[in-house]
Amino acid sequence: MRIDRLKPIFFLTVCTLFLTASPARAKATWKAGTAKAVITPTEKMWLAGFANRTNPATGSKLMDLWVKAMALEDASGHRAVILTADLLGIPQSVYQHVSAAIEKKYALQPDQILLCASHTHCGPVLRDALYDIYPLDQTQRDLIEKYTTQLESQMIDVAGAAIANLEPVRITAGQGTTAFAVNRRNNPEPKVSDLIETGELKGPVDHSVPVLAVYSPDGKLKSVLFGYACHNTTLQLSEWSGDYAGFAQIALEKNHPGTQAMFFMGCGGDQNPLPRHEVYISQRYGHMLASAVEEVLLAPPHNLPPELVTKMKMVTLPFGKPLTVDELQTLKNDSQAPTRRWATRWLDFLQSGKTTVRDYPFPIQAWQFGGQQLLLTLGGEPVVDYANKFKQSFGPQTWVAGYCNDVMTYIPSLRVLREDAVTKPGARWGYEGSYCFVVYGLPAKRWGENVEDLITGGAKELVGEIQK
Ligand SMILES: [Zn+2]
């Protein structure tokens, strides 16, 4: 009797095994692999972000910092790898070293490699980034170089480990929403609580929460990639922390044991999590974001067919007017220490007879999942206008990530660039369109006026290639 009752189960199991093992079925599926590594610094390095910091890290941590990788392969064997990291940004040299190594070791082209930084302001300063805003001595510079070199190795290794454990999966896409991002240019921070209460917040925002969920054959959530367009600046601690994005990843990994949660920044260059500056607020924003992801995971799944298209383009963006010796000589005596350090460095450079570069190679990527879900990625810190514009141009199934591959400075729209041409009293203007060049140490004071046109043109070209 007992054997009879087991018979149908045995039969079904055999059938299932047979179907799963059949080559035709095995081919028509996505594959995904994941891997991660802790990248929390062990030395008391300077933390990146917030120019008014006066001391390096204490050495303690609110949570670990991570680099996480997700490798993908579609039914035709086309692969890609996404790396997300709890870091302020990816400097150009890190991107170049890591993508070249991944290309050499794992045969992926640059269009198949995506590096995303969460923009936490409680991570370490990296090589050649933000050197002018902190008083870095040689010991600190040596620590930065050592850490950055090790970080590059870890990034390459996790990419390889994720590729090595590719297994059949099901992938779904969806989009949730949460509203803690506030346009920081239009809403003075001290007034934000009142403005929220009276419903008078101003300025463009993007409150969408894109979610790419990856399920193992047994139906378990293997990994979830999610995004949000908001500065990861709830906290200004001297302790290592992934801020709200770190709390969101922890919450999702706790809710789904064994899952790897990965965060990417949207076009949050002009968006702040407000109010802020308390650990419990950062944690609450993390939980709000995780809840938005959970809502998507609970909704009927939107399965994506196993087709992946990856395109990439480097667009040359011109800087604005070149720096002059006269203006640098004035700025060398500026009241702000970062400006003094920046002006002194470039003045020495010009006076040694060298000429500064006049433009910058800017990375744009377009990926399409399942013939429908578009992911556009931009370098730098793009303002929210880019996300809103691209969604309008390319349709509702468009996600736009910023802080990808090379974070060289802010990326203003023409609107923001023009607003920042003049400083208006009482407004938080002048940063995203101008002063950020000093913060990032670039040899100019702003982008050329055609920056938005060039980026839009590059994105349209890539999407056009995908859709033809
Ligand atoms: Zn920023």
Residues whose N, C-alpha, C, O or C-beta is under 5 A from the ligand:
A	BS01	ZN	E381
